[in-house]
Structures are given as structure tokens and as C-alpha cells.
Amino acid sequence: REESSRARYSLSDDQIDRRKMICSFRLASNQGTRALINISSYVAMIYSKSLVVYPVQSTVSHFHTNFNAYTEADATTSGVSSLAKLQYELIALSKCGDFDKAFQLLNSLRNDFNCSIHRNIYCTMLDHAVDHCNESVFRAVLNYINAYGISYDEYLYDIKITGCLKFYGFERAMVVYNEMIKKGFDPQVSLLNLLFEDCLNRNDSENCVFIFNQCFNKLLLPTKHLILAFITMCLNEGLHHYVIKLLQFYSTLNTSLDEDLVHHLKWYFDAFGERSGHYWRTSLASIDKRMCSSCQLQLPSSLLSKDQVIKLRLHITGMIGRKVASLPSSEHDMLEIRKLNELISSKKSFHYVMDGANVGYSGDQLFSFDKILKVCKMVMKTTDSKMLVIGTQHLFQSFNVVDGHSATESEAMEHYAKQGINFFLKFYRIPDDYCLMLAALTSSFRTMFITNDRLQNHINPLGLDGEIGALFQQWQLSRQIRIHTDKSGGIDGLIFPKMYKTKVHLKDGHFHIPIKGSFQWLCVREEKRTPSYFI
């Protein structure tokens, strides 16, 4: 074995010794006795970061001759679970298509040594039988599973349905599929894609619609090429309401659609009108201030209601309070939160809240107080606008310089307050983002906050998932102002949030579909028109 490896790969003796592994198996019988079996005829060699196993002729016969040759002390030095090694050997044999040896090994372990075989081994053998298009092996493994009472899980059902579809056809696969559903297992999207594709290839519209409903009832989206084929089939078979149902499902997702999918939908609605006389007008449009340039319809606002903001605020303030209480300087941090609340109460409310450190460091990563003042002037268009800047004391070294002259901190505070700019400078460990979120949510339900931070690292610690997570994401998308910098690192503009969601919108018989990577939308609306063949 070593000579053939050396000749094949030009390996030195040291490389051979380093890459050689003698696989050992610890077999546990039902009575609990264990023995070490040394399979010296299997050598694991690592080339290019992949583990390759080379089986040779002697396999099962070597089990019998060496079964009692090793002690428990030898077994403890192997360092590898016997079950893991057994699973690896069977995977290696079935993967390379040597099912005769795999069954020989499987039978010997179960019948001669009374060793229980894990379900995952059968799953793997079944999977490789499908990959190698070996129907007889697929049937034999299923017989083993049924004979030894192996319980089914989602993975095993998935492989069985895939094999039945490949070897016996759609009807047989659906019998197993229905059995899986009755036992409470949910299908994976990959399995539904496979069944969906088979129906589309056979132009089986009835079963195709069934799988389509299964996908959307379980909130699973087929792959794009299947959706394109399904839309074409709906046009040919007159299944218009399923295209509408597809768009209704897309409207529940906060996402744009790929350009080829949008153009395919445009083709569908244009062709459907000519065939059925039920016309739809389609046009590419832009959205400005929530208004469509084609139909002049306004998209729904993405702003949270006052009650929704209060619900989000109660959750976040509670979670931040518990997080701050766990900090080493919790007493001082809680005092700072009280000071922040007192400042907000004294000023009634703020129109804008800014993360001073984030804005000050934006662009060239060098802190500058001038960047903060520049952004304040860019957003505060009216004299009654009020801004709250949150930061730490050590970042505002130049804070007490007013118009080029030195001033005390209180004088500087008073000077900027006359311009509507207020500062909250904290000392302790409470994160800036916590103060930013608390101030923005506490001040007013319409307060906007300025930072380039995506706040993603606070989602899990603050429990921002489920319904609360959706509210937080909607609040962030509709209230956050971002900084835009030029190539030199200077601030050259602001990115204001959209007042609508970039997703499929359905309203009053109109569809507005955003195109991914573009500012254009597809506007689709019903239109009453006389078919051309009546004119």
C-alpha cells in the first residue's frame, strides 16, 4: 500500500508515515462487552485538504481473525468513536459505489457481532444509492430499514421521496409524501423544488398547483427558474389567479424582485390581456415621495404608529435596563440614563438624535467636531428644529472652542443650545447605541436618528426578534439618516430614509413591483379595454 502510494504521489517515507491512519473500531454488543477491531487494510490519506479512503480486498474476514486480538486498553488509545469510524467506512464504500462490500460489512456487524446500526448510516447509503441511480440497492436499503424498525425522520423521508420520484415516478413519491405529512414532518424547500420541477417538466398543471400551494402554505419560495416556468404554465393553462397569489406572497416579503423575473411578469400581463380580454396596463415607473410616476397612486407609509412606537420603546427600555444593571458600573450608568431622560423631558422632544462618535469618525476615521456641526446644519432646515448629540467626554476635546475662542463647557453648551443643538456627554460604560435608541424612542414617535451604524449587533442581546424585531426593523428603515462620504473622506451628503418599503405593494387593484439593483418599479393595473378582434 505504501509503495503504491509513493509511486502514485511521489511521497517520501516521512510523508507516508504522516498521512497513514490505521482505522480501529470499537464494537458494542447489546450485553455491553466491547472489543477493538483493527482494520489495517484501510488507510486514510489526506491530499489537498480532502480525506480519501482506499479500501482493499480483505474486509469482513479480517474482522473475524482480529476480533479478540485487542484489549480494552488498546481501545481507549484509539481516540475515535467506533460508531463514527463505522459510519465513515460505510459512507466511503457507498460513496464510491462499492455497495457489495458495504452490505457485506453491514451484515457482518449486525448479524455476527450484534451491533446496532445508527439511522444516519442507512440514510447515507440510501442517498448514495439515489446518486448512483442504483434502484436495487435503494430497494435493499429500504428493506433493511423496514426489517429492523428504523424510525423515520425528515431527512430519511426526504431521501426516500427523492428515490421514489427517480425510480418509480411522481405518484409513488406522493404516497410517501402524504405519509410524511400525516406524521407531522414538514418538507424541505429542496424537496418541494424537486417535485415542482417534475410537474413542470411533465406539464402536469393539477399536481403543479398542488405543490405550489404546499410551498406557499408553508411560506417556502421555489427557486427563480421554477417560478418563471410556473408563470409561463399559468398563461398557457389559464391559471391567472395563481400568478396573483404569487404576487400576494411576494408582498409579504421585504424584498425586491430580480430584473428577469419582473420582465417575465410584464410579459405575462401583456400576453394575458391579449388572450383573455382582461387587460392589464404595465409600465416602468419611478417612486417619488411615495407617489408612482405612472398611475399617481401613493404607496403605503412605512412609519410606525404611535402605539407601535410605544410598544417598541417599552421592550427596548426594559431590555437595556437589564443589560445596564449587569455592567460593573451599573449604578453610575443608571444615573446617566436618568439624566438623559431628564434632558429629554426638559426639552419636550427632539426632531433629531445623533450618534456623535459615529458621525465624528465617519469618512477618514479621524474624529472631527466640525463633521458633527456640518451634519447638524444639513438636517436642521428650520429655526425651531432641535438636535440632541450623544457622545463621551473624551471625544469632545474641541467642544469648548467657540468661533475660534476658548469657552467653558457650560458656555459652549449655551452657545450651541441657542442654535437648537443640545449635547449629552456621558462618562461611563453604557454603549452610545443604547443612549441613541433610548433618546430616539423616548423623545417622540417621529424623531429621526443619525448614524451609519446598522445596529445589527444589538438584535440578539436585546431580544429584537419576532414581532418586536419586525417593528424595530421598520422603525430603523423609516427613521434612520445615514452619512454619505466622498473619496477623500469628507461628508458630501445625507441619505434620508424612504417613507415606504421597497417591496411588492398591492393596493386598489394595482401592483407596484420594485426591480432589484434599480430605482425603477413595474406598475401593473387593471384596465377595461375592448379586445382587438372586436374592433
N, C-alpha and C positions, 0 to 999 in steps of 0.2 A: 504494500500500500504506500509506504514511504517512498519507494523507488519510483513508482508510477507518478506520484505527486511531484517528486523532484524533477522528473523528466518533463512533465507537462508544464510546470510553472517555473522551472529553473530555481528551485528553492534550496537554500543552504541547510545544513544539518540543524543549525540553531533555529532557523525559521520553521523547519518541520517540527521540532520539539515544542516550539512556542505555540504552534497552531493545531496541535493534536490534542484531542479530548477523548478520553475513554468514558463512554456513556454507561452509567450504572443505574439500576432500577431497584427501588425498594418496593416489594410487593406485600400488600397487607391482605391477609385472608380474613374471612368472617370471624374466625376464632381469635384474631388479634396477633398471630405469630407473623414475624417479618423476617425476610431474608434478603440478602443483597445478591443481585444477579449482574454479573459483569458482562456487558455486550462489547467485547473487544473488537468485533468486526465492524463497528460503526465509528467512523472518525469524523468529527466536526471540524471543518476548516473555514477560516474567515478570510475572504478575499473581497476587497473593495467595500468593506463595512457590511457585507451580507454573509449570513451563515448558511453554508451549503453542506448537506449531509450526503455521504456516498455509501449506500448500502451494498453489501456483498452477499454472496450466496448463502452462507450459514447464518440462520436467524433463530428459528424455533428450536432446532436440535441443540444449539448452544445453551438454551435455557435449561434443558434437562440435565446436561452434563455439569453445569456450574451452579445449579440451584442451591445446593447445600455446601458450596465451597467457600462461602464467605460468612463472616460473623457479623454480629450487630455492631461491634466496634468498627469494622470496616465501613459499615453502612453510615455511621454517624460522620465519617470523614468525607463522604461524597459531597455534602453541602447542597445538594439539589434534590427537590422533592421527587419521589418516584412517580407520582401521578403526572407531574409536569413533564418528566422525561418520556413517560409512556405516551402522553398526548403529543409531544413533539415528534416522536418516532412515527406514530400513525399519521400525523399530518404530513411528514416528509414523504412517506410511502404513497399516500393517496394523492399528494400534490403532483408527484412525478408520474402518476398513473399506474403505479405498480399495485393494483388492488388485490392481486392474488396473495402477495406477501403480507399485505395489510390485513386481509381476512385470516391468513394463517396465524399471524401474531395475535389478532383479536381473539380467535378461537382458543388458542393455547392459554392465554391469560385468563379467560373466563372459565374454560372447562377444566384445564389441568391444574390451575392454581387458585381457582375460585375467587378471582379478583373482580371486584365491581368496576364497571367502566362508566366514567362520567358522561353525562348527556352531551357535553360540548364536543366530545370525540366523535360521537355519531353525527352531530351537526356538521362538523368539519368534513367528515367522509362523504356525507350526503351532498354538501356544497361542491366538493371536488368531483363527485360523480356527475353533477349537472355541468360543471365546467368542461369535463372531458366527454360530454354527450354519451355517457355510458348508461343506458337505460336499465340493463340487467343489474349493475352494481347499485343503482338508485333503488330498484325494487328490493334487492337483497338487504340493503341497509334499513329500509322501511320495515322489512320483516323482522330484523333484529330488534328494532325499536318497539314494535308491537309485541314480539315474543317476550321481551324482558320487562315490559310495562314501563318504559321510559316516559315520563310526563312531558307534555308539550309546553313550550313557551313561545313567545312572539317570534324569536329568531328561528326556531325549528319549523314553525308554521310557515314562515316566510320562505324558507328553502324548499319545503315540501310543495307549496303552491307554485313556486318558480319551476320546479322539476315537473310537476303535473302539467303545467302550461306548455312546457317544452316537449314533453314526451307523449302526452295524452290529449292535449287540446284544452280549449277555454272552458268547456262545460265541466270537465273533471276538476279543473283548477278552482272553479267557482263552488263546487261541492265542498272542497276543503276550506275555501274562503268563508263560506257561510258557517261552517263548523267552528272556525276560529272566532267569528263574531259572536256566536252563541255562547262561547266560553268566556267572553268578556275581554278578549285581546284586541287591541287596536292595530290596524295595519300601518306599516311604514309607508312614507310617501314614495319610496323607491319601488315598492311592490305595486302600489296603485298606478304608478307611471308605466310599469311593465304591462299590467292588464289593460290600461288605457291605450297604450300603443298597439297592442294586439288587436283590440276592437277597431281602431282607426285603420290599421293595415287591411283588415277584412271588410271594412266599410259596414260594420255591424252597429248601426245607429242606436238600436234599442239598448244593447249592453253598454255601449259607449256613454249614453246618457246616464245609465245606472252608475257606472264608475265615476262619471262627472259629479253626480250627486253625492256619492260616497266621499269624494275629495273635499267638497265644499261643506258638507255636514260636519266633517272633522277638521275644518279650517286648514286644509292642506292644498297647496297650489302645485299643479303639474308643471313640468318643465316647459320652457317657452316654445320649443318646436312642436310639442304636442298641442299646446293651446292654439298655435297657428293652424295646425291641421284640423283641430276641432272647429274653429271658426269657419274654415272652408266647408267642412261637412255640414255645419248648420245652415249655410247658404244653400247647398245642394239639396238638403233634406227638408228645408223649410222650418228649421228649429230656431226661429228668431228669438223666442223668449229665453233660450239658454244663453245667448250672447248678452242679453240684458242682465241675466242673472250673473254672468261672469263679470260684467262691469259693476254690478252692485257689490260683488265680493271685493273687487279691487278698491271700491270706495271705502271699505273698512280698513284698508292698509294705508299707512302714511308713506307712500312711495310714488315715484314717477314710473312711467312705462317706457320700455326700450323703444327706440325710434322705429325699428322694423315692425314691432307689434302695433304701434299707433298707426302706421301707414297701412297695415293689413286691416285694421279696424275701419279706417277710412274707405278702403276698397270695398269692404263688406257692406257698409251702409249705402254707398253709392250703387253697388250692384243689387242690393236687396230692394231698393226703391224701384229700379227698372223692371225687376222680375215680378214684384208683388203689387205695385201701385201704391204701397205705403211708403211715402218718400221721407227721407231724412236729409237735411241740408248739413253738409260738412265743410268746414273751413279752418285753416290755420289762423290762430289769433294770438294776441298778447294780453296780459292782465296788468292793468294799471289801476292802482288804488282799489283793488278788489273788483274792478269792472272789466268785463270781457269786451275787447275791441270789435268783435263780430256781432254778438247778439245784444250787447249793452246790459247784460244781466250781471248783478253783483254776486260774487261768491260769498258764502257764509263766513262770518268773522271767526277768527281763531282765539279771540280774547276769552279768558275765563270770566265767569260771572262772579259777582261779589261773594255769593255763598261758596262757590268753589275755591276762591282765594282764601276765605276764612278756614275752610276745611284743610287746605294745604298748609296754611300758616300754623294751625293748631298741631298738626302732625310734626312739622319740621321744628317748631319751637320746643315741643316735648322731647324729640329725639336729640336735639342739640343740647338741651338742658341735661339730659342723662349723660351725654358724651363729655360735656364740660365738667360734670360732677366727678368724673373718673380721672381728670387731669391732676397732676401733683399740686398745681397752683389753683385748685378749684375755687377756693374762697375769693381770691383776687379776681379770677375770671368771671365769677358770678356777679361780683361788684361791677365789673366793666360792662356786663350785659345790662345791668340796671341803669348805669349811666347812659348807655346807648338808648334805652327805652325812654329815659327822661328827656334826652335831647330831642328825640322824635316827637314826643308829646308837646314839648315847649314850642316847636316849630310847626305844629299842627300836622303837616305832611310835606314830603319832598317829591318833586317831579322826577328827579334822577338820583341814583345812588351809584357811586363809582368805587371800584377797587383800585385805590391809589397806587399800590405797589405794582399791580399788573400793568396799569397804563403807564406808569413812570418808567418801567423797564421795557416797554414794548419797542419793537423795531430793532435798534442796535444793541439791546440788552444792557445799556448803560442808563442808570437811573437819572432822570431829569425832572425837576419840579415844573419846568416850562411845558413839558408834554401834558401834564395834568391841567395847567391853566389853558393851554390851547384847546384841549378837548372840551373843557367847560364852556369856552366861548363858542365852539362849533355847535353845541347842542342847546345852549340857553339863548333862544332867539328872542324871548320877550323879557321885559324888565321884572316881571313877577315870578319868573322861573326860579326854583330853588334846587340846589345841588348839595348832596352830602358825600364827602370824600372820606373813605375809610382807609386808614394806614397805621403804621407804627411810628413811634417817636424817632427811632434812629434813621429812618428813611427820609425824614424831612429836616435835614441839616440846614437847607437853604430856605426853610419855611419862614424864618423871621427876617428875611430880606425883602423889603417892600419898596418897589420902584428904585432899586439900587441902594437903599439906605437901610441900616440896621434898625430892627424894631424888636420889642419883646414879643413873646408868643401871644400874649393877650392882645397886644396892639395889632399884630398880624391877623389874628382871628377876627377882630373887629373890622379891620380893613376889608378882608375878603367877604365877611358876612354882609357888608353893605352891597356887595355885588351879587348876593344870593348864593355864595359858596361857603358852605359850612364844613368843618373838619371834625372827625372823631379819631383821635390818636390814641391807640391802645398800647399798653406796656407788656402784657403777659402773653401766655402761650395759646390763647384761644385763636384758632385759624381765622385769617381775613375773610375767607369764603363764608364762614358761619355768620360773621357780623354782616357781610354783604346780603346774604339771604334773609336774615332776620330783619334788617333795615328795609329791604325792598318789599317784603311781605307785610311788615307791620305798618309802614308809612301809609300806603294807600293801595287799593287793588289795581290802580292804573299806573303805579310807579314803575319806571324803567330802570334797569341797571346796566352799567357799562363795564365790561371786562372781556378779554379774549379767552378766559378760562372756560372750558366746556363743562366743568363741574362734574365730570364723569366719575371721579374718584370718591364722590360723596353719595353715589346712588346706593351702593350696598351698605356702607356704615350707617346711613340714615334711613334705611328701610324703604327706599324710593322704588318700590316695585308694585305690580298690580295696578289697582285703580289710582292709588296715590302717585305711582310712577308715571302713569299717563297724564295726570294733572300737572305734575312737575315738568314733564317734557313739553306740554302745551304752553305752560306758563313761561318756560325758558325761551321757546321759539317765538313767542309773541311779545316778550318784554326785554330781551337782551340786545344791547347795542354793542357791536364789535368794532375794533380799531383796524383800519387798513393802512399799511405802511408801504412806502416806496422802496426802491432798490437800495437806497442809501441808508435806510432805517428810519427815515422821518415819517411822521404821521401826515398823510395826504388826504384822509377822508374817513368817514364813518359808514358802517354797514348797518342800516336800520332794519329791524325785523319786519317780516311781511305780516300783514293783518289777516292772512288767510293761509290755509295749509296747502302745501304742494302735494296734492293727491287727487285722485279721481273724485269729482264732485257731481252729484245728481240732484237737480232741483227743477221742478216745474217742467218735466219732460225734456230737460237739457242735460247733456253730458259735457263736462269740461275735463279733458284728459291731458295732464302735463307730460311733456316729452323729456326723457332723461338727458341731461347734458345740454339742454337748450332752454331758451326763455320762451319758446313757443308752446302753445297749447292747441289741442284739437277740440274745436267746438262742434258738437253734434246736437241737432234739434229736429223735432218732427216738423213736417211741412205738408200742407194739403195742396196737392197738385194733380192735374188730370194726366193719366198715363199717355205716352206719346202715340200709342196705337189707336187712341180715340180721337186724336186731332186730325 
